[in-house]
């Protein structure tokens, strides 16, 4: 890893990259589990290695393969963790969090009986025990079934909205991240390829495809296909889709064409790519 | 390091140990201790010699128990990811290390104390007899060495099974190879101390004729080795060790 400057604004930030890109290493450095070979890693302005306890006081963490004491009940485990954060009423906090993550009923049972989905939710709860401003979740939906994954993501979304907790979510499952992230960090080969809001990334990396709805799509298609700035145009239903080389030319020429043909313009929209497509584009560009 | 967090961590560790078959371990060790007993002898010296024989067997049992408990506490936590989870919380590494060491040492001490106290009725020992406490202290010194060695192996190998095997083989190897060099083996050092204090307190020596220098060395060598290993492990754990 080299000169990684991770910007994580308030909200839910996706942290994506291929296997071996450095996601987990970055998280481990943030937590002071790994020492940088050279220089220093600063988190909240604190040295992540020598001041790791102070850093961890401000953070909540769910590791990719988090292991919890199997003989404890979920409730007892969270009570212990709450005491590490000097929470005033650990029992109360444990109960409250178990309820938040949907484990109220299982809270009194030993952790060894928990399913993979329940363990991830318990992991989410323990990451939030200290009421952190910021929580790091490494592959929070790994090894759990689709309904379990959905439940974890819903919980993250709700917690972000209700408690204003910000999250850094490392995941390979981009369609899932798309549902909850407002900011995205793309990492590859130990370097940050790009980091900005999902909207800005979409604008930057989306293919220049526009959807145009006019009163007569067939007539409009004939005309627009001949334009120099259009790479490809096609009709789907009552809409015309254009892939353009130069968007500015489209913005300038399209109203004129519509007017010349005497058509009515109903809607005009640039199509944003999915997170998966954006990630591919950004990786190639990076 | 805050004392409050240390206490909480020790409570956590001990609570985890509660799930282990501790009672079964104690019963097993007690059976070993009882099996070793010869016909009851009323003579004072013979009774305490029997305690010495009993300790030799208990020491073998302690080699296994120390190896397995410390391997679980350090190497096991590191390899299974429990330590990584623990290091996600605002706990100083020193606190984590000391809590793990103290709780495992306490656990072993409870097991040892339970087995040791069995000798009182079985050998008709006198609790006001100084040799009872000398024997106890001599064993605790050896136990401390066992614990620090197991910790060091745990941190180097980070593998529970390898730690256990290396620990057992190392101590058995030393016990077997030490032969007449009593200062090198734990049992030998125990015998030196036992013999020396038996002579001091009762004017009896059963075979070794230990000098005061030898007795001092039998205390200093294991304590110094344990202290050095402990400090080395603590330094590595808090300043160097990375967790992936």
Interface residues (C-beta under 8 A of the other chain):
Chain A: X28 X31 X32 X33 X34 X35 X52 X53 X54 X56 X57 X59 X61 X63 X65 X66 X67 X68 X69 X70 X71 X72 X76 X80 X81 X83 X84 X85 X127 X130
Chain B: X5 X8 X9 X11 X12 X15 X16 X18 X19 X80 X81 X82 X84 X85 X87 X88 X89 X90 X91 X92 X242 X243 X244
